[in-house]
Amino acid sequence: MKQDQIDMYIMTNQKYLPADKIVFIKQKMQEVDDEKFSLISALEYKDPMTILLVSIFVGSLGIDRFMLGDTGMGILKLLTMGLCGVLTIVDWFTVQKKAKDVNFQNLMMIL
């Protein structure tokens, strides 16, 4: 893959990915052929800001965890109202990092 394609992809999607893994992603993308790049370009990321807003407004129902694919914790939060609000408040501070980690894992499955 060309370096300018990689740079454009990173600039476009860096808000969806962990900042500490950007260099690793660039290195892995240099080894990718054009066929895999089309798969990477079609990958849809979960927006960390959207998930944070969902967590703030309806996080006690576990919807934020369901959006991240963490159904076990989503059911726990749903049945216990976010462990009486404690887990909901913890998620307000950690859900953006979790969303970026999920996006990174999805990208790594393709790379």
N, CA, C and O atoms as a GROMACS GRO file, in nm:
protein
  444
    1MET      N    1   0.083  -0.117   0.000
    1MET     CA    2   0.000   0.000   0.000
    1MET      C    3   0.088   0.124   0.000
    1MET      O    4   0.198   0.123   0.054
    2LYS      N    5   0.039   0.227  -0.060
    2LYS     CA    6   0.115   0.351  -0.066
    2LYS      C    7   0.106   0.427   0.065
    2LYS      O    8   0.006   0.421   0.136
    3GLN      N    9   0.214   0.499   0.095
    3GLN     CA   10   0.221   0.573   0.221
    3GLN      C   11   0.116   0.683   0.228
    3GLN      O   12   0.062   0.710   0.336
    4ASP      N   13   0.085   0.747   0.116
    4ASP     CA   14  -0.014   0.854   0.120
    4ASP      C   15  -0.154   0.798   0.146
    4ASP      O   16  -0.236   0.865   0.210
    5GLN      N   17  -0.184   0.678   0.098
    5GLN     CA   18  -0.312   0.613   0.129
    5GLN      C   19  -0.322   0.582   0.277
    5GLN      O   20  -0.426   0.602   0.340
    6ILE      N   21  -0.213   0.532   0.333
    6ILE     CA   22  -0.210   0.499   0.476
    6ILE      C   23  -0.229   0.624   0.560
    6ILE      O   24  -0.308   0.624   0.654
    7ASP      N   25  -0.157   0.731   0.525
    7ASP     CA   26  -0.169   0.855   0.600
    7ASP      C   27  -0.311   0.913   0.593
    7ASP      O   28  -0.364   0.962   0.692
    8MET      N   29  -0.371   0.906   0.476
    8MET     CA   30  -0.508   0.957   0.460
    8MET      C   31  -0.606   0.874   0.542
    8MET      O   32  -0.697   0.928   0.605
    9TYR      N   33  -0.588   0.744   0.542
    9TYR     CA   34  -0.676   0.656   0.620
    9TYR      C   35  -0.662   0.685   0.769
    9TYR      O   36  -0.762   0.694   0.841
   10ILE      N   37  -0.540   0.700   0.816
   10ILE     CA   38  -0.516   0.727   0.958
   10ILE      C   39  -0.573   0.863   0.996
   10ILE      O   40  -0.636   0.876   1.102
   11MET      N   41  -0.553   0.964   0.914
   11MET     CA   42  -0.607   1.097   0.944
   11MET      C   43  -0.758   1.095   0.952
   11MET      O   44  -0.818   1.163   1.035
   12THR      N   45  -0.820   1.018   0.865
   12THR     CA   46  -0.965   1.012   0.862
   12THR      C   47  -1.023   0.937   0.981
   12THR      O   48  -1.129   0.973   1.032
   13ASN      N   49  -0.954   0.833   1.026
   13ASN     CA   50  -1.012   0.743   1.127
   13ASN      C   51  -0.940   0.744   1.261
   13ASN      O   52  -0.967   0.657   1.344
   14GLN      N   53  -0.851   0.838   1.286
   14GLN     CA   54  -0.775   0.833   1.410
   14GLN      C   55  -0.860   0.857   1.534
   14GLN      O   56  -0.820   0.815   1.643
   15LYS      N   57  -0.974   0.921   1.522
   15LYS     CA   58  -1.058   0.942   1.641
   15LYS      C   59  -1.128   0.814   1.684
   15LYS      O   60  -1.179   0.806   1.796
   16TYR      N   61  -1.129   0.715   1.598
   16TYR     CA   62  -1.192   0.587   1.632
   16TYR      C   63  -1.094   0.484   1.687
   16TYR      O   64  -1.136   0.379   1.734
   17LEU      N   65  -0.965   0.514   1.682
   17LEU     CA   66  -0.862   0.417   1.718
   17LEU      C   67  -0.779   0.467   1.836
   17LEU      O   68  -0.768   0.588   1.857
   18PRO      N   69  -0.722   0.375   1.914
   18PRO     CA   70  -0.637   0.418   2.028
   18PRO      C   71  -0.512   0.491   1.978
   18PRO      O   72  -0.446   0.446   1.885
   19ALA      N   73  -0.482   0.603   2.041
   19ALA     CA   74  -0.369   0.686   1.997
   19ALA      C   75  -0.235   0.613   2.013
   19ALA      O   76  -0.144   0.636   1.934
   20ASP      N   77  -0.224   0.528   2.112
   20ASP     CA   78  -0.096   0.459   2.134
   20ASP      C   79  -0.072   0.346   2.035
   20ASP      O   80   0.038   0.290   2.032
   21LYS      N   81  -0.170   0.311   1.955
   21LYS     CA   82  -0.155   0.201   1.859
   21LYS      C   83  -0.144   0.250   1.714
   21LYS      O   84  -0.136   0.168   1.622
   22ILE      N   85  -0.143   0.380   1.692
   22ILE     CA   86  -0.141   0.434   1.556
   22ILE      C   87  -0.014   0.392   1.481
   22ILE      O   88  -0.022   0.355   1.364
   23VAL      N   89   0.100   0.398   1.546
   23VAL     CA   90   0.227   0.361   1.481
   23VAL      C   91   0.224   0.214   1.442
   23VAL      O   92   0.268   0.178   1.333
   24PHE      N   93   0.172   0.128   1.530
   24PHE     CA   94   0.161  -0.015   1.500
   24PHE      C   95   0.067  -0.038   1.381
   24PHE      O   96   0.095  -0.122   1.295
   25ILE      N   97  -0.043   0.034   1.377
   25ILE     CA   98  -0.139   0.020   1.266
   25ILE      C   99  -0.073   0.060   1.135
   25ILE      O  100  -0.091  -0.008   1.034
   26LYS      N  101   0.002   0.170   1.135
   26LYS     CA  102   0.071   0.213   1.013
   26LYS      C  103   0.168   0.106   0.964
   26LYS      O  104   0.175   0.079   0.844
   27GLN      N  105   0.242   0.046   1.056
   27GLN     CA  106   0.337  -0.059   1.017
   27GLN      C  107   0.265  -0.179   0.957
   27GLN      O  108   0.309  -0.234   0.856
   28LYS      N  109   0.154  -0.219   1.018
   28LYS     CA  110   0.079  -0.334   0.967
   28LYS      C  111   0.016  -0.303   0.831
   28LYS      O  112   0.007  -0.391   0.745
   29MET      N  113  -0.028  -0.179   0.812
   29MET     CA  114  -0.094  -0.143   0.687
   29MET      C  115   0.004  -0.135   0.570
   29MET      O  116  -0.038  -0.148   0.455
   30GLN      N  117   0.132  -0.114   0.597
   30GLN     CA  118   0.231  -0.111   0.490
   30GLN      C  119   0.249  -0.248   0.427
   30GLN      O  120   0.292  -0.259   0.312
   31GLU      N  121   0.215  -0.354   0.500
   31GLU     CA  122   0.229  -0.490   0.451
   31GLU      C  123   0.104  -0.538   0.376
   31GLU      O  124   0.105  -0.648   0.320
   32VAL      N  125  -0.001  -0.458   0.376
   32VAL     CA  126  -0.130  -0.500   0.321
   32VAL      C  127  -0.136  -0.474   0.171
   32VAL      O  128  -0.085  -0.372   0.123
   33ASP      N  129  -0.198  -0.566   0.098
   33ASP     CA  130  -0.218  -0.546  -0.045
   33ASP      C  131  -0.348  -0.467  -0.069
   33ASP      O  132  -0.421  -0.437   0.025
   34ASP      N  133  -0.374  -0.434  -0.194
   34ASP     CA  134  -0.489  -0.349  -0.227
   34ASP      C  135  -0.622  -0.418  -0.199
   34ASP      O  136  -0.722  -0.352  -0.170
   35GLU      N  137  -0.625  -0.550  -0.208
   35GLU     CA  138  -0.750  -0.623  -0.183
   35GLU      C  139  -0.792  -0.610  -0.036
   35GLU      O  140  -0.910  -0.587  -0.007
   36LYS      N  141  -0.697  -0.623   0.055
   36LYS     CA  142  -0.729  -0.607   0.197
   36LYS      C  143  -0.759  -0.461   0.231
   36LYS      O  144  -0.836  -0.433   0.322
   37PHE      N  145  -0.697  -0.369   0.158
   37PHE     CA  146  -0.723  -0.228   0.184
   37PHE      C  147  -0.869  -0.193   0.154
   37PHE      O  148  -0.928  -0.109   0.222
   38SER      N  149  -0.926  -0.257   0.053
   38SER     CA  150  -1.068  -0.232   0.025
   38SER      C  151  -1.155  -0.285   0.139
   38SER      O  152  -1.258  -0.225   0.170
   39LEU      N  153  -1.117  -0.396   0.201
   39LEU     CA  154  -1.190  -0.446   0.318
   39LEU      C  155  -1.174  -0.352   0.437
   39LEU      O  156  -1.270  -0.326   0.510
   40ILE      N  157  -1.053  -0.300   0.455
   40ILE     CA  158  -1.028  -0.207   0.564
   40ILE      C  159  -1.108  -0.078   0.543
   40ILE      O  160  -1.161  -0.022   0.639
   41SER      N  161  -1.115  -0.032   0.420
   41SER     CA  162  -1.189   0.090   0.391
   41SER      C  163  -1.338   0.074   0.415
   41SER      O  164  -1.406   0.172   0.447
   42ALA      N  165  -1.389  -0.046   0.401
   42ALA     CA  166  -1.532  -0.070   0.421
   42ALA      C  167  -1.567  -0.096   0.567
   42ALA      O  168  -1.685  -0.106   0.601
   43LEU      N  169  -1.467  -0.106   0.653
   43LEU     CA  170  -1.491  -0.133   0.795
   43LEU      C  171  -1.560  -0.015   0.861
   43LEU      O  172  -1.517   0.100   0.847
   44GLU      N  173  -1.668  -0.043   0.934
   44GLU     CA  174  -1.741   0.062   1.004
   44GLU      C  175  -1.700   0.061   1.151
   44GLU      O  176  -1.705  -0.043   1.218
   45TYR      N  177  -1.660   0.178   1.199
   45TYR     CA  178  -1.615   0.192   1.336
   45TYR      C  179  -1.728   0.242   1.425
   45TYR      O  180  -1.819   0.311   1.380
   46LYS      N  181  -1.718   0.207   1.552
   46LYS     CA  182  -1.811   0.259   1.652
   46LYS      C  183  -1.756   0.392   1.700
   46LYS      O  184  -1.639   0.403   1.737
   47ASP      N  185  -1.840   0.494   1.700
   47ASP     CA  186  -1.797   0.628   1.739
   47ASP      C  187  -1.791   0.638   1.891
   47ASP      O  188  -1.894   0.623   1.957
   48PRO      N  189  -1.673   0.663   1.949
   48PRO     CA  190  -1.661   0.670   2.095
   48PRO      C  191  -1.748   0.780   2.157
   48PRO      O  192  -1.799   0.762   2.268
   49MET      N  193  -1.765   0.892   2.089
   49MET     CA  194  -1.846   1.001   2.144
   49MET      C  195  -1.994   0.962   2.148
   49MET      O  196  -2.064   0.995   2.244
   50THR      N  197  -2.041   0.894   2.046
   50THR     CA  198  -2.179   0.848   2.045
   50THR      C  199  -2.205   0.749   2.157
   50THR      O  200  -2.307   0.755   2.225
   51ILE      N  201  -2.111   0.658   2.176
   51ILE     CA  202  -2.127   0.559   2.282
   51ILE      C  203  -2.120   0.626   2.420
   51ILE      O  204  -2.190   0.583   2.512
   52LEU      N  205  -2.038   0.729   2.434
   52LEU     CA  206  -2.035   0.804   2.560
   52LEU      C  207  -2.170   0.871   2.588
   52LEU      O  208  -2.219   0.867   2.700
   53LEU      N  209  -2.228   0.932   2.486
   53LEU     CA  210  -2.358   0.996   2.504
   53LEU      C  211  -2.467   0.894   2.539
   53LEU      O  212  -2.553   0.920   2.623
   54VAL      N  213  -2.463   0.780   2.474
   54VAL     CA  214  -2.558   0.673   2.506
   54VAL      C  215  -2.536   0.629   2.650
   54VAL      O  216  -2.632   0.604   2.723
   55SER      N  217  -2.411   0.617   2.692
   55SER     CA  218  -2.380   0.575   2.828
   55SER      C  219  -2.430   0.676   2.930
   55SER      O  220  -2.479   0.638   3.037
   56ILE      N  221  -2.417   0.804   2.899
   56ILE     CA  222  -2.462   0.907   2.993
   56ILE      C  223  -2.614   0.905   3.009
   56ILE      O  224  -2.665   0.914   3.120
   57PHE      N  225  -2.685   0.894   2.898
   57PHE     CA  226  -2.831   0.908   2.903
   57PHE      C  227  -2.905   0.778   2.935
   57PHE      O  228  -3.004   0.781   3.009
   58VAL      N  229  -2.861   0.666   2.882
   58VAL     CA  230  -2.931   0.539   2.908
   58VAL      C  231  -2.834   0.427   2.946
   58VAL      O  232  -2.860   0.310   2.920
   59GLY      N  233  -2.722   0.465   3.007
   59GLY     CA  234  -2.621   0.367   3.044
   59GLY      C  235  -2.666   0.270   3.150
   59GLY      O  236  -2.618   0.156   3.154
   60SER      N  237  -2.758   0.310   3.236
   60SER     CA  238  -2.803   0.219   3.340
   60SER      C  239  -2.883   0.103   3.284
   60SER      O  240  -2.904   0.002   3.352
   61LEU      N  241  -2.928   0.115   3.159
   61LEU     CA  242  -2.999   0.005   3.093
   61LEU      C  243  -2.904  -0.090   3.020
   61LEU      O  244  -2.947  -0.192   2.968
   62GLY      N  245  -2.776  -0.056   3.016
   62GLY     CA  246  -2.678  -0.143   2.954
   62GLY      C  247  -2.667  -0.131   2.804
   62GLY      O  248  -2.599  -0.212   2.740
   63ILE      N  249  -2.732  -0.032   2.745
   63ILE     CA  250  -2.733  -0.019   2.599
   63ILE      C  251  -2.593   0.008   2.546
   63ILE      O  252  -2.557  -0.038   2.438
   64ASP      N  253  -2.514   0.083   2.621
   64ASP     CA  254  -2.376   0.111   2.578
   64ASP      C  255  -2.295  -0.017   2.567
   64ASP      O  256  -2.216  -0.033   2.473
   65ARG      N  257  -2.313  -0.107   2.660
   65ARG     CA  258  -2.240  -0.235   2.656
   65ARG      C  259  -2.290  -0.324   2.542
   65ARG      O  260  -2.212  -0.394   2.478
   66PHE      N  261  -2.421  -0.320   2.515
   66PHE     CA  262  -2.473  -0.396   2.402
   66PHE      C  263  -2.416  -0.344   2.271
   66PHE      O  264  -2.386  -0.421   2.180
   67MET      N  265  -2.400  -0.211   2.261
   67MET     CA  266  -2.345  -0.152   2.139
   67MET      C  267  -2.200  -0.194   2.117
   67MET      O  268  -2.155  -0.205   2.002
   68LEU      N  269  -2.128  -0.218   2.224
   68LEU     CA  270  -1.988  -0.260   2.213
   68LEU      C  271  -1.974  -0.411   2.194
   68LEU      O  272  -1.863  -0.461   2.174
   69GLY      N  273  -2.084  -0.483   2.201
   69GLY     CA  274  -2.079  -0.628   2.185
   69GLY      C  275  -2.054  -0.702   2.314
   69GLY      O  276  -2.029  -0.822   2.311
   70ASP      N  277  -2.061  -0.634   2.425
   70ASP     CA  278  -2.039  -0.694   2.557
   70ASP      C  279  -2.176  -0.727   2.618
   70ASP      O  280  -2.223  -0.657   2.708
   71THR      N  281  -2.238  -0.835   2.568
   71THR     CA  282  -2.375  -0.865   2.608
   71THR      C  283  -2.387  -0.910   2.753
   71THR      O  284  -2.489  -0.883   2.818
   72GLY      N  285  -2.287  -0.977   2.805
   72GLY     CA  286  -2.293  -1.022   2.944
   72GLY      C  287  -2.304  -0.906   3.041
   72GLY      O  288  -2.389  -0.905   3.130
   73MET      N  289  -2.216  -0.807   3.024
   73MET     CA  290  -2.221  -0.688   3.110
   73MET      C  291  -2.344  -0.605   3.081
   73MET      O  292  -2.397  -0.539   3.170
   74GLY      N  293  -2.391  -0.607   2.956
   74GLY     CA  294  -2.513  -0.535   2.922
   74GLY      C  295  -2.633  -0.591   2.995
   74GLY      O  296  -2.716  -0.516   3.046
   75ILE      N  297  -2.642  -0.723   3.002
   75ILE     CA  298  -2.752  -0.787   3.074
   75ILE      C  299  -2.740  -0.759   3.224
   75ILE      O  300  -2.840  -0.732   3.290
   76LEU      N  301  -2.618  -0.764   3.277
   76LEU     CA  302  -2.598  -0.734   3.419
   76LEU      C  303  -2.641  -0.591   3.452
   76LEU      O  304  -2.709  -0.568   3.552
   77LYS      N  305  -2.602  -0.496   3.367
   77LYS     CA  306  -2.641  -0.358   3.391
   77LYS      C  307  -2.792  -0.340   3.377
   77LYS      O  308  -2.853  -0.261   3.450
   78LEU      N  309  -2.852  -0.411   3.284
   78LEU     CA  310  -2.996  -0.401   3.264
   78LEU      C  311  -3.073  -0.453   3.384
   78LEU      O  312  -3.169  -0.391   3.429
   79LEU      N  313  -3.031  -0.567   3.436
   79LEU     CA  314  -3.104  -0.629   3.547
   79LEU      C  315  -3.080  -0.560   3.681
   79LEU      O  316  -3.164  -0.567   3.770
   80THR      N  317  -2.965  -0.494   3.696
   80THR     CA  318  -2.933  -0.434   3.826
   80THR      C  319  -2.932  -0.281   3.820
   80THR      O  320  -2.888  -0.216   3.915
   81MET      N  321  -2.980  -0.223   3.709
   81MET     CA  322  -2.978  -0.078   3.688
   81MET      C  323  -2.835  -0.024   3.704
   81MET      O  324  -2.812   0.074   3.775
   82GLY      N  325  -2.742  -0.089   3.638
   82GLY     CA  326  -2.603  -0.045   3.640
   82GLY      C  327  -2.536  -0.066   3.773
   82GLY      O  328  -2.456   0.016   3.818
   83LEU      N  329  -2.571  -0.179   3.839
   83LEU     CA  330  -2.521  -0.209   3.973
   83LEU      C  331  -2.549  -0.091   4.066
   83LEU      O  332  -2.460  -0.040   4.135
   84CYS      N  333  -2.674  -0.051   4.065
   84CYS     CA  334  -2.723   0.063   4.146
   84CYS      C  335  -2.650   0.193   4.110
   84CYS      O  336  -2.630   0.279   4.196
   85GLY      N  337  -2.611   0.206   3.985
   85GLY     CA  338  -2.550   0.329   3.938
   85GLY      C  339  -2.399   0.331   3.942
   85GLY      O  340  -2.338   0.417   3.878
   86VAL      N  341  -2.337   0.240   4.014
   86VAL     CA  342  -2.191   0.242   4.028
   86VAL      C  343  -2.123   0.208   3.895
   86VAL      O  344  -2.034   0.281   3.851
   87LEU      N  345  -2.165   0.102   3.831
   87LEU     CA  346  -2.105   0.062   3.704
   87LEU      C  347  -2.137   0.163   3.594
   87LEU      O  348  -2.057   0.183   3.502
   88THR      N  349  -2.251   0.226   3.603
   88THR     CA  350  -2.286   0.329   3.506
   88THR      C  351  -2.187   0.446   3.514
   88THR      O  352  -2.141   0.495   3.411
   89ILE      N  353  -2.156   0.489   3.634
   89ILE     CA  354  -2.062   0.600   3.651
   89ILE      C  355  -1.921   0.559   3.608
   89ILE      O  356  -1.850   0.638   3.546
   90VAL      N  357  -1.881   0.438   3.638
   90VAL     CA  358  -1.750   0.390   3.594
   90VAL      C  359  -1.743   0.389   3.442
   90VAL      O  360  -1.641   0.426   3.384
   91ASP      N  361  -1.851   0.347   3.378
   91ASP     CA  362  -1.853   0.342   3.231
   91ASP      C  363  -1.843   0.480   3.168
   91ASP      O  364  -1.791   0.492   3.056
   92TRP      N  365  -1.891   0.583   3.234
   92TRP     CA  366  -1.879   0.718   3.178
   92TRP      C  367  -1.734   0.754   3.153
   92TRP      O  368  -1.703   0.828   3.060
   93PHE      N  369  -1.645   0.702   3.236
   93PHE     CA  370  -1.504   0.734   3.224
   93PHE      C  371  -1.425   0.634   3.140
   93PHE      O  372  -1.313   0.665   3.098
   94THR      N  373  -1.480   0.517   3.116
   94THR     CA  374  -1.403   0.413   3.046
   94THR      C  375  -1.462   0.370   2.912
   94THR      O  376  -1.395   0.299   2.837
   95VAL      N  377  -1.582   0.412   2.880
   95VAL     CA  378  -1.649   0.357   2.762
   95VAL      C  379  -1.584   0.405   2.632
   95VAL      O  380  -1.587   0.332   2.533
   96GLN      N  381  -1.526   0.523   2.629
   96GLN     CA  382  -1.461   0.569   2.507
   96GLN      C  383  -1.337   0.485   2.476
   96GLN      O  384  -1.313   0.450   2.360
   97LYS      N  385  -1.260   0.453   2.577
   97LYS     CA  386  -1.143   0.368   2.556
   97LYS      C  387  -1.185   0.228   2.512
   97LYS      O  388  -1.121   0.168   2.426
   98LYS      N  389  -1.293   0.178   2.570
   98LYS     CA  390  -1.342   0.046   2.530
   98LYS      C  391  -1.388   0.046   2.385
   98LYS      O  392  -1.365  -0.051   2.313
   99ALA      N  393  -1.453   0.153   2.341
   99ALA     CA  394  -1.498   0.162   2.202
   99ALA      C  395  -1.379   0.165   2.107
   99ALA      O  396  -1.382   0.100   2.002
  100LYS      N  397  -1.275   0.238   2.143
  100LYS     CA  398  -1.155   0.243   2.058
  100LYS      C  399  -1.085   0.108   2.055
  100LYS      O  400  -1.032   0.068   1.952
  101ASP      N  401  -1.085   0.037   2.167
  101ASP     CA  402  -1.024  -0.096   2.171
  101ASP      C  403  -1.103  -0.195   2.085
  101ASP      O  404  -1.043  -0.280   2.018
  102VAL      N  405  -1.235  -0.185   2.086
  102VAL     CA  406  -1.317  -0.271   2.001
  102VAL      C  407  -1.289  -0.242   1.854
  102VAL      O  408  -1.277  -0.334   1.774
  103ASN      N  409  -1.278  -0.116   1.819
  103ASN     CA  410  -1.246  -0.079   1.681
  103ASN      C  411  -1.109  -0.132   1.640
  103ASN      O  412  -1.091  -0.181   1.529
  104PHE      N  413  -1.012  -0.123   1.732
  104PHE     CA  414  -0.878  -0.173   1.704
  104PHE      C  415  -0.880  -0.325   1.682
  104PHE      O  416  -0.816  -0.375   1.590
  105GLN      N  417  -0.954  -0.396   1.766
  105GLN     CA  418  -0.964  -0.542   1.751
  105GLN      C  419  -1.027  -0.579   1.617
  105GLN      O  420  -0.982  -0.674   1.552
  106ASN      N  421  -1.130  -0.506   1.575
  106ASN     CA  422  -1.194  -0.534   1.446
  106ASN      C  423  -1.097  -0.508   1.332
  106ASN      O  424  -1.095  -0.583   1.234
  107LEU      N  425  -1.018  -0.403   1.341
  107LEU     CA  426  -0.919  -0.374   1.239
  107LEU      C  427  -0.811  -0.482   1.234
  107LEU      O  428  -0.768  -0.522   1.125
  108MET      N  429  -0.766  -0.528   1.348
  108MET     CA  430  -0.663  -0.630   1.354
  108MET      C  431  -0.711  -0.764   1.299
  108MET      O  432  -0.631  -0.841   1.246
  109MET      N  433  -0.839  -0.791   1.309
  109MET     CA  434  -0.892  -0.916   1.252
  109MET      C  435  -0.877  -0.914   1.100
  109MET      O  436  -0.856  -1.019   1.039
  110ILE      N  437  -0.887  -0.797   1.038
  110ILE     CA  438  -0.872  -0.788   0.894
  110ILE      C  439  -0.725  -0.787   0.854
  110ILE      O  440  -0.686  -0.849   0.755
  111LEU      N  441  -0.644  -0.716   0.932
  111LEU     CA  442  -0.500  -0.709   0.900
  111LEU      C  443  -0.435  -0.841   0.930
  111LEU      O  444  -0.314  -0.857   0.911
   0.00000   0.00000   0.00000
